[in-house]
Amino acid sequence: MVKKGLPTTMFCVVLLVIIGTSVASPSHSIRCERGCGFNLDFVCGSDGENYANPCVFGIEQCRNPRLRERCKGRCEECLNG
C-alpha cells in the first residue's frame, strides 16, 4: 500500500506538465525547423539579438511571431552607426 500525500500529488502534477509540454512543443518546433546555410548575412532582431542570416532569423521568428527585423547587419553596427 502506497501512502498518498503531497509528494505523490506534486509528482503527478509535474509529470502532467512535462507530458503536456512535450506534446505541445515539438509540433511547433518541427514546423519552424529548416536547414539554413552557413553564410553570414547578419540580421538584427527587435530583441536586440544578432542572427547569422535571414534564414536563421526566420526560424526564430516562426518560434516567436512577435519578433521583428530591426535592421540588416549586426545590431551594434546598424543601430550605432
C-alpha positions in Angstrom: 0.0 0.0 0.0 1.4 3.4 -1.0 0.7 6.4 1.1 -0.7 9.3 -0.9 0.1 12.8 0.1 1.7 16.0 -1.1 4.8 14.3 -2.6 2.7 12.0 -4.8 0.4 14.8 -5.8 3.3 17.1 -6.7 4.9 14.3 -8.7 1.7 13.8 -10.7 1.4 17.5 -11.4 5.0 17.8 -12.5 4.6 14.7 -14.7 1.5 16.1 -16.3 3.2 19.4 -17.0 6.2 17.7 -18.6 3.9 15.5 -20.7 1.8 18.4 -21.8 4.8 20.5 -22.7 6.5 17.7 -24.6 3.3 17.0 -26.6 2.6 20.7 -27.4 6.1 22.0 -28.1 7.6 19.6 -30.7 5.0 20.2 -33.4 5.6 24.0 -33.2 9.4 23.5 -33.2 9.3 20.9 -36.0 7.1 23.2 -38.1 9.7 26.0 -37.7 12.8 24.0 -38.3 14.5 24.1 -41.7 18.1 23.8 -43.0 20.0 27.1 -43.2 23.3 27.7 -44.9 26.4 28.9 -43.1 26.6 32.2 -44.8 27.0 35.3 -42.6 24.5 38.0 -43.6 23.5 39.3 -40.2 20.0 40.4 -39.2 19.4 42.4 -36.0 16.2 41.4 -34.3 13.8 43.5 -32.3 15.0 41.5 -29.3 18.5 43.0 -29.7 20.0 39.7 -30.8 22.2 39.2 -33.9 21.0 36.4 -36.2 23.6 34.9 -38.6 21.4 35.2 -41.6 17.8 35.8 -42.7 17.1 32.0 -42.7 18.2 31.7 -39.0 16.2 34.8 -38.2 13.1 33.3 -40.0 13.3 30.2 -37.8 13.4 32.3 -34.6 10.6 34.5 -35.9 8.5 31.3 -36.5 9.0 30.3 -32.9 8.3 33.9 -31.7 5.9 35.7 -34.1 6.3 39.0 -32.1 10.0 39.1 -33.3 10.6 41.7 -36.0 13.7 42.7 -38.0 15.1 45.8 -36.6 17.8 46.3 -39.3 20.1 44.4 -41.7 23.5 43.8 -40.3 24.8 43.4 -36.7 22.8 45.3 -34.1 26.0 47.1 -32.9 26.7 48.4 -36.4 23.3 49.4 -37.7 21.9 50.9 -34.5 25.0 52.9 -33.6 26.2 54.0 -37.0 
